[in-house]
Amino acid sequence: MKPAEEFNRKLSPGAVPDELFTWKEKDKGAAEQVSRPSLSYWKDAWRRLVKNKLAMAGLGFLILLTFMAIFGPVISPYDVNRQDLPNQYQPPSSEHWFGTDSAGRDVFTRTWYGARISLFVGLMAALIDVVIGIIYGGIAGYKGGRADSLMMRIIEILYGLPYLLVVILLLVVLGPSLTTIIIALTVTGWVGMARIVRGQVLQIKNYEFVVASQSFGAKSSRIIRKNLLPNTMGPIIVQMTLTVPTAIFAEAFLSFIGLGIQAPYASWGVMANDSLGAILSGNWWTLFFPAFFISFTMFAFNVLGDGLQDALDPKLRK
């Protein structure tokens, strides 16, 4: 047989082993998989977050809580401060879903109105902490040297101050109000955010794309805004979800001891304080509902923060 005929016979379909066809099919499938468009960082993070059932349950609870905080007092036929003394301490029923308190006020309406205040305080405190922490930590981490050393000494001094003691002193001096609570919670609350941002910036500022921007003459403010901060958003978001429940609990605690929101305004802490005497007489619903929502709101934010930490970790990306 001639060499050309022998070569054609080896390449004929009948002469190729089945294993070779199997290998080709596998290679084709792998090539198709590689050629598919890859997910972006945020889409991949969302895909992994959805797989975390506990974190999604926490997110669903927070969405429902926000919805009821906005529309709960609206759909309720009772005013948040309307007193009805003949109907005080009514147990949960079809007329009053969460019962009434010592002044005959509807607990259902006051619970959702209190959710407004708690969520507002928590979100505002977290946003202020994010803004101050990003600016302060970003500058300290990017500048480095003596500027970083001086700025970190200031953070260490603020970090060493007792958090609740500072808040209580400010509330005593400035007087209890919603604005004062937010100011008091953010006086030293931004320190943790600043330290996280600084650590991320110190790590990222030596990457090639940052050095390239510096070599092209980009200004420091532009490098921080365009190159450094977008790559630190993962830890910032996680820290923010952990800051909100801390602020909510601090507001509830301050209102509970009489330094926060003042009556007749409704707050979960105020409701818990008003129900202390009622719980001893068997009117459990006056304390149960504010305590339940304080606990589950903090739990929901914590499990969501843990889920976001896993979802936004680039080391776990597949």
C-alpha positions as CSV (number, residue, x, y, z in Angstrom):
1,M,0.0,0.0,0.0
2,K,1.3,3.4,-0.9
3,P,2.1,5.9,1.8
4,A,-0.7,8.3,0.7
5,E,-3.3,5.6,0.8
6,E,-2.1,4.5,4.2
7,F,-2.4,8.1,5.5
8,N,-5.9,8.5,4.1
9,R,-7.0,5.2,5.6
10,K,-5.8,6.2,9.1
11,L,-7.8,9.5,8.8
12,S,-11.0,7.9,7.6
13,P,-14.0,8.0,10.0
14,G,-14.1,4.3,10.3
15,A,-10.4,4.1,11.3
16,V,-10.6,6.7,14.1
17,P,-11.1,5.1,17.5
18,D,-14.2,5.9,19.6
19,E,-12.0,7.3,22.4
20,L,-10.8,10.0,20.0
21,F,-14.3,11.1,19.2
22,T,-15.1,11.2,23.0
23,W,-12.1,13.3,23.6
24,K,-13.1,15.7,20.8
25,E,-16.6,16.1,22.2
26,K,-15.2,16.8,25.6
27,D,-12.8,19.3,24.2
28,K,-15.5,21.0,22.2
29,G,-17.7,21.3,25.3
30,A,-14.8,22.8,27.3
31,A,-14.2,25.3,24.5
32,E,-17.8,26.3,24.4
33,Q,-17.8,26.8,28.2
34,V,-14.6,29.0,27.9
35,S,-16.1,31.0,25.1
36,R,-19.2,31.9,27.1
37,P,-19.3,35.5,28.5
38,S,-17.9,35.6,32.0
39,L,-19.9,37.1,34.8
40,S,-19.0,40.5,36.2
41,Y,-17.8,40.8,39.8
42,W,-21.1,42.1,41.1
43,K,-23.2,39.6,39.1
44,D,-21.1,36.7,40.4
45,A,-21.4,38.1,44.0
46,W,-25.1,38.3,43.6
47,R,-25.2,34.7,42.3
48,R,-23.3,33.5,45.3
49,L,-25.4,35.6,47.7
50,V,-28.6,34.0,46.3
51,K,-27.3,30.6,47.2
52,N,-27.0,31.6,50.8
53,K,-30.5,30.9,52.1
54,L,-30.0,32.4,55.5
55,A,-28.7,35.7,54.1
56,M,-31.6,35.8,51.6
57,A,-34.0,35.2,54.4
58,G,-32.5,38.1,56.3
59,L,-32.7,40.3,53.2
60,G,-36.4,39.3,52.7
61,F,-37.2,40.2,56.3
62,L,-35.5,43.6,55.9
63,I,-37.4,44.3,52.7
64,L,-40.7,43.4,54.4
65,L,-39.8,45.5,57.5
66,T,-39.0,48.5,55.3
67,F,-42.3,48.1,53.4
68,M,-44.3,47.9,56.6
69,A,-42.4,50.8,58.2
70,I,-43.5,53.0,55.2
71,F,-47.0,51.7,54.7
72,G,-47.9,50.1,58.1
73,P,-49.0,53.4,59.9
74,V,-50.8,54.4,56.7
75,I,-53.0,51.3,56.4
76,S,-53.7,51.2,60.1
77,P,-57.0,53.0,61.1
78,Y,-55.5,54.2,64.4
79,D,-53.3,57.2,65.0
80,V,-49.9,56.5,66.5
81,N,-50.5,58.9,69.5
82,R,-54.3,58.5,69.8
83,Q,-55.1,57.5,73.4
84,D,-58.2,55.4,74.2
85,L,-58.1,54.8,78.0
86,P,-61.2,52.6,78.1
87,N,-59.5,50.1,75.7
88,Q,-56.1,49.9,77.5
89,Y,-54.3,46.6,77.6
90,Q,-56.5,44.9,75.0
91,P,-54.9,41.6,73.9
92,P,-54.1,41.0,70.2
93,S,-57.4,40.6,68.2
94,S,-58.9,41.3,64.9
95,E,-59.5,44.9,65.9
96,H,-56.1,45.5,67.4
97,W,-53.7,43.0,65.7
98,F,-50.9,43.6,68.2
99,G,-53.1,44.7,71.1
100,T,-53.1,48.0,72.9
101,D,-50.8,49.6,75.6
102,S,-51.4,51.3,78.9
103,A,-52.9,54.4,77.2
104,G,-55.1,52.4,74.8
105,R,-52.8,53.2,71.8
106,D,-52.6,50.6,69.0
107,V,-49.4,48.6,69.4
108,F,-49.5,47.6,65.7
109,T,-49.3,51.2,64.5
110,R,-46.7,52.2,67.1
111,T,-44.5,49.2,66.2
112,W,-44.2,50.2,62.5
113,Y,-43.8,53.9,63.4
114,G,-41.0,52.8,65.7
115,A,-39.5,50.9,62.8
116,R,-39.3,54.1,60.8
117,I,-37.3,55.8,63.5
118,S,-35.0,52.8,64.1
119,L,-34.3,52.3,60.4
120,F,-33.8,56.0,59.8
121,V,-31.3,56.3,62.7
122,G,-29.5,53.1,61.7
123,L,-29.2,54.1,58.0
124,M,-28.2,57.7,58.6
125,A,-25.6,56.7,61.2
126,A,-24.2,54.1,58.7
127,L,-24.1,56.6,55.8
128,I,-22.3,59.2,57.8
129,D,-19.8,56.7,59.0
130,V,-19.2,55.6,55.4
131,V,-18.7,59.1,54.2
132,I,-16.3,60.1,57.0
133,G,-14.5,56.8,57.0
134,I,-14.0,56.7,53.3
135,I,-12.5,60.2,53.2
136,Y,-10.4,59.9,56.3
137,G,-9.2,56.3,55.7
138,G,-8.7,56.9,51.9
139,I,-6.4,59.9,52.5
140,A,-4.5,58.2,55.3
141,G,-3.9,55.0,53.3
142,Y,-3.0,56.8,50.1
143,K,-0.7,59.5,51.5
144,G,1.1,57.2,53.9
145,G,4.2,58.3,55.8
146,R,3.9,61.0,58.5
147,A,0.4,61.9,57.5
148,D,-0.8,58.4,57.9
149,S,1.0,58.0,61.2
150,L,-0.6,61.2,62.6
151,M,-4.1,60.4,61.3
152,M,-3.9,56.9,62.8
153,R,-2.8,58.3,66.2
154,I,-6.0,60.4,66.2
155,I,-8.0,57.3,65.4
156,E,-6.4,55.3,68.2
157,I,-7.3,58.1,70.7
158,L,-11.0,58.1,69.5
159,Y,-11.0,54.3,69.5
160,G,-9.9,54.2,73.1
161,L,-12.9,56.3,74.3
162,P,-15.8,54.3,75.7
163,Y,-18.4,54.5,72.9
164,L,-21.6,54.5,75.1
165,L,-20.1,56.9,77.6
166,V,-19.4,59.5,74.8
167,V,-22.9,59.1,73.4
168,I,-24.5,59.5,76.8
169,L,-22.4,62.6,77.6
170,L,-23.4,64.2,74.3
171,L,-27.0,63.5,74.8
172,V,-26.9,65.0,78.3
173,V,-25.2,68.1,77.1
174,L,-27.1,68.6,73.8
175,G,-30.5,67.3,75.0
176,P,-32.3,64.2,73.7
177,S,-33.6,64.4,70.2
178,L,-33.4,62.5,66.9
179,T,-30.7,64.7,65.5
180,T,-28.7,64.5,68.7
181,I,-28.8,60.7,68.7
182,I,-27.5,60.6,65.1
183,I,-24.7,63.0,65.9
184,A,-23.8,61.1,69.1
185,L,-23.7,57.8,67.3
186,T,-21.4,59.1,64.6
187,V,-18.9,61.0,66.7
188,T,-16.7,57.9,67.1
189,G,-18.7,55.4,65.0
190,W,-16.7,56.2,61.8
191,V,-13.4,55.0,63.3
192,G,-13.9,51.3,62.3
193,M,-14.9,52.2,58.8
194,A,-11.8,54.5,58.4
195,R,-9.5,51.7,59.6
196,I,-11.0,49.2,57.1
197,V,-10.7,51.6,54.2
198,R,-7.1,52.5,55.1
199,G,-6.1,48.9,55.2
200,Q,-7.7,48.2,51.8
201,V,-6.1,51.3,50.2
202,L,-2.6,50.4,51.6
203,Q,-2.9,47.1,49.8
204,I,-4.4,48.3,46.5
205,K,-2.3,51.4,46.0
206,N,0.7,49.3,44.9
207,Y,-1.2,47.5,42.2
208,E,-0.1,47.9,38.6
209,F,-3.1,49.9,37.4
210,V,-2.6,52.4,40.2
211,V,1.1,52.8,39.5
212,A,0.2,53.3,35.8
213,S,-2.3,56.1,36.7
214,Q,0.4,57.8,38.7
215,S,2.9,57.5,35.9
216,F,0.5,59.2,33.5
217,G,0.2,62.2,35.9
218,A,-3.3,61.5,37.4
219,K,-4.2,63.6,40.4
220,S,-4.4,61.9,43.8
221,S,-8.1,62.7,44.2
222,R,-8.9,61.1,40.8
223,I,-6.8,58.0,41.7
224,I,-8.6,57.6,45.0
225,R,-12.0,58.2,43.4
226,K,-11.6,56.1,40.2
227,N,-9.1,53.4,41.1
228,L,-8.9,52.8,44.9
229,L,-12.5,53.3,46.2
230,P,-14.3,51.1,43.6
231,N,-12.0,48.2,44.6
232,T,-12.8,48.7,48.3
233,M,-16.6,48.7,48.0
234,G,-16.9,45.0,49.1
235,P,-15.5,45.5,52.6
236,I,-17.3,48.9,52.9
237,I,-20.7,47.4,52.1
238,V,-20.1,44.5,54.6
239,Q,-19.1,47.0,57.3
240,M,-22.1,49.1,56.6
241,T,-24.5,46.2,57.1
242,L,-22.9,45.6,60.5
243,T,-23.0,49.3,61.4
244,V,-26.8,49.6,60.9
245,P,-27.8,47.0,63.6
246,T,-25.3,48.5,66.1
247,A,-26.9,52.0,65.6
248,I,-30.4,50.5,65.9
249,F,-29.6,48.8,69.2
250,A,-27.9,51.9,70.5
251,E,-30.9,54.0,69.7
252,A,-33.2,51.4,71.4
253,F,-31.0,51.3,74.4
254,L,-30.8,55.1,74.8
255,S,-34.6,55.4,74.4
256,F,-35.1,52.6,76.9
257,I,-33.1,54.5,79.6
258,G,-34.8,57.8,78.7
259,L,-32.0,59.5,76.8
260,G,-33.2,58.9,73.3
261,I,-36.6,59.5,71.6
262,Q,-39.0,61.1,74.0
263,A,-42.7,60.3,74.5
264,P,-45.2,60.7,72.9
265,Y,-43.1,59.7,69.9
266,A,-43.0,56.0,69.2
267,S,-39.7,54.1,69.2
268,W,-39.0,50.4,69.9
269,G,-36.9,51.5,72.9
270,V,-39.7,53.8,74.2
271,M,-42.2,51.0,73.8
272,A,-40.0,48.6,75.7
273,N,-39.6,51.1,78.5
274,D,-43.3,51.8,78.7
275,S,-44.1,48.1,78.9
276,L,-41.9,47.2,81.8
277,G,-44.7,47.5,84.4
278,A,-47.2,45.9,82.1
279,I,-45.3,42.7,81.6
280,L,-45.5,42.0,85.3
281,S,-49.3,42.1,85.1
282,G,-49.5,39.6,82.2
283,N,-49.8,42.1,79.3
284,W,-46.9,40.4,77.4
285,W,-47.7,41.8,74.0
286,T,-46.7,45.3,74.9
287,L,-43.1,44.1,75.3
288,F,-43.0,41.2,72.9
289,F,-43.5,43.0,69.6
290,P,-40.9,45.7,70.0
291,A,-38.4,43.2,71.5
292,F,-39.1,40.8,68.7
293,F,-38.4,43.3,66.0
294,I,-35.3,44.7,67.6
295,S,-33.9,41.2,67.9
296,F,-34.8,40.0,64.4
297,T,-33.8,43.2,62.7
298,M,-30.3,42.9,64.3
299,F,-30.2,39.2,63.4
300,A,-31.2,39.9,59.8
301,F,-28.6,42.6,59.3
302,N,-25.9,40.3,60.8
303,V,-26.7,37.3,58.6
304,L,-26.9,39.5,55.6
305,G,-23.5,41.0,56.4
306,D,-22.0,37.5,56.8
307,G,-23.5,36.5,53.4
308,L,-22.2,39.6,51.7
309,Q,-18.8,39.0,53.2
310,D,-18.7,35.5,51.6
311,A,-20.2,36.7,48.3
312,L,-17.9,39.7,47.9
313,D,-14.7,37.8,48.8
314,P,-12.7,37.5,45.6
315,K,-10.8,34.5,46.9
316,L,-14.0,32.5,46.9
317,R,-14.9,33.4,43.3
318,K,-15.0,30.5,40.9
